[in-house]
Amino acid sequence: MAGDLPCLPPCCVRMLCFCWRRSSRALELYCPHGDLSAVMNSQERPQSRPQLDLKFLQRFLRIQAVLFPKWSSQNVLMFLTLLCVTLLEQLVIYQVGLIPSQYYGVLGNKDLSGFKTLTAIALVLIVVNSTLKSFDQFISNLMYVSWRKTLTEDLHCQYFEGQVYYTLNVLHEDIDNPDQRISQDVERFCRQLSSMASKLIISPFTLAYYTYQCFHSTGWLGPVSIFGYFVIGTVVNKMLMSPIVSKLVQQEKLEGDFRFKHMQIRVNAEPAAFYSSRSEEEMVPEDTAFLLERVTLAVPSSGKLLIKDLNLKISQGNNLLIVGNTGTGKTSFLRVLSGLWESTQGSVSMLTCFGPHGVVFLPQRPFFTDGTLREQVIYPLKEIYPLSGSADDERILRFLELAGLSDLLARTGGLDQQVDWNWYDILSPGEMQRLSFTRLFYLQPRYAVLDEATSALTEEVEHELYHTCIHLGMTLISVGHRTSLERFHSWILRLCGGGRWELTKNESTKCLLANKGC
């Protein structure tokens, strides 16, 4: 029985694979000796192609044990009902098949009474056949709903038992997209299995009956010819379809990856948007990055007032620290600067370009894409800046060292080595913020807008990173809670809530501008 699956839908193959290894108990089945470390190391071995073998049969029987837990279960009762309906339907179909020959008899004998009786029987059989077909479809749909509910609940119990979800998503990455398998693959598997249920039920009966009828009419020649044709057709079908099956399974995996990347964009929509901010052209001094005139800011969804009548010009060399309690609008202020939000009143202008020699926003939650370490560092530039080659490699290596990520080069295997992991799963929160600063050092903008970009780092590391930014000539606009940040900023904008704010020069802590005080 060994060989590729020529006809099984790829979602069924993936579903069977996942159900076999979906939990700690399944992991023990996958590794007979129960050695979890061996299971974890299994991802280093090349993945085998889907095959119709003993393991496949074991997986399929394991699913059946979930779908039919005991004889008195609802699924078993529905299956037995479907069996009775299908057998009755075949009996009616057989009787319908005899009607044409019976018509020849009554028409040949010119039997009017027999014709009327036969017509009435035919009408009754047609109505009964239609009713049974509808009932067959109805029961199949009920079985689909019940099977999906049963299998999904069982998978969820296994998935959330202990820390299996963490093991599958982080430590045991050879099982791709568990969420897609639990949601989409279960749905497809149950739908296809329910649609084939009536055919699978009746096939053994019809096969035995027509084999007997064929043998009775033609002897051994008929059945042997038919089964020989079936075997040859199966072999040819296997040869033609085997290469396609693995491609379909790969397609399902890529579909899951594609959906997951869209989910990542949804989760990281704001950090990604900060990397594509807009700019405007106005007649202002070249050393000015942002110009705010009588700006009033409120939360778009609730209308809660955050800032009222703020006038501010952020120019080169004037580092600005934005502080305030939670909910006073610190991050919202940065959203307005980047153009993600519109101010309620007044005008906000970003007067410099985005990227190198302009402004770069560093959100609190870093944003990473798939790709190499080099691609993470140079993001969002699509091409290596300024030129590819050893000189650029030296810059990247130097900035990784300044950010304290020299070991990351060894973990990835090089700047251009493709990695198959998710950067959010591999890096700690502190490492993600360090890598964001490496990106900032590489882009080396004139202005850097930092939204609590060192919240996961120690004050010592924070001091080193900020010192490097200033050494590279960046003007900093920071949001933060630590008082240790004040030493790097010449101005402090304190947001007090309710529209109140206070702008203070750090050298003398004298209130220069205020709106109703704090």
ZIZI-V843107 format. One line per field, one symbol per residue. ss: DSSP state (H for helix, E for strand, L for the rest). psi: psi as a letter, one per 30 degrees, with the letter a starting at -180 (. if undefined). burial: b if it has 24 or more other C-alpha atoms within 12 Angstrom, else e. A space follows every 50 residues. Layout:
BEGIN
ss = ???
psi = ???
burial = ???
END
This chain:
BEGIN
ss = LLLELLLLLHHHHHHHHHHHLLLHHHHHHHLLLLLHHHHHHHHHLLLLLL ELLHHHHHHHHHHHHHHLLLLLLHHHHHHHHHHHHHHHHHHHHHHHHHHH HHHHHHHHLLLHHHHHHHHHHHHHHHHHHHHHHHHHHHHHHHHHHHHHHH HHHHHHHHHLLLLHHHHHHHHLLLLLLHHHHHHHHHHHHHHHHHHHHHHH HHHHHHHHHHHHHHHHHHLHHHHHHHHHHHHHHHHHHHHHHHHHHHHHHH HHHHHHHHHHHHHHHHHLHHHHHHLLLLLLLLLLLLLEEEEEEEEEEELL LLLLEEEEEEEEEEELLLLEEEEELLLLLHHHHHHHHHLLLLLLEEEEEE LLLELLLLEEEELLLLLLLLLLHHHHHHLLLLLLLLLLLHHHHHHHHHHH HHLLLHHHHHHHLLLLLLLLLLHHHHLLHHHHHHHHHHHHHHHLLLEEEE ELLLLLLLHHHHHHHHHHHHHLLLEEEEELLLHHHHHHLLEEEEEEELEE EEEEELLLLEEEEEELLL
psi = fklljffkkeeeeeeeeeffhfaeeeeeeejeggjeeeeeffffkkkllk ljaeeeeeeeeeeefeeielfgleeeeeeeeeeeeeeeeeeeeeeeffee eeeeeeeefhjeeeeeeeeeeeeeeeeeeeeeeeeeeeeeeeeeeeeeee eeeeeeeeegkbheeeeefefiffjkieeeeedeeeeeeeeeeeffeeee efeeeeeeefeeeeeeefafeeeeeeeeeeeeeeeeeeeefefeeeeeee eeeeeeeeeeeeeeeeeheeeeefghllllklilkfgkekjkjhkkklke efgkkekkhkkkkjlkfikkkklllkgfgeeeeeeeefgelkkelakkkj gllkakgbkkkjlejlkllkaleeeeefkgkflkkeklaeeeeeeeeeee eefhheffeeefglegkkkglkeffekleeeeeeeeeeeeeeeilekkjj jhfgfglleeeeeeeeeeeeeggkkkjkklfkfffefgkfkkjkkflgfk lkkkkfefgkjekljgl.
burial = eeebbbbbbbbbbbbbbbbbbbbbebbeebeeeeeeeebbeeeeeeeebb bbeeebeebbebbeebbbeeeeeebeebbbbbbebbbbbbebeeebeebe eebeeeeeeeeeeeeeebeeebeebeebbeebbebbbebbbbbbbbbbbb bbebbbebbeeeebbebbbbbbbbbbbbbbbbebbbbbbbbbbbbebbbe beeeeeeeeebeeeeeeeeeeeeeeeeeeeeeeeeeebeeebeebbebbe ebbeebeeeeeeeeeeeeebbbbbbbbbbeeeeeeeebbbbbeebbbbbe eeeebbbbbbbbbbbbbbbbbbbbeeebbbbbbbbbbbbbbebbeebbbb bbbbbbbbbbbbbbbbbbbbebbbbbbbbbeeebbeeeeeeebebbbebb ebbbbbebbeebeebeeeeebbbbeeeeebbbbbbbbbbbbbbbbbbbbb bbbbbebeeebbbbbbbbbbeebbbbbbbbbbeebbebbbbbbbbbbbbb bbbbbbeeeeeeebbeee
END
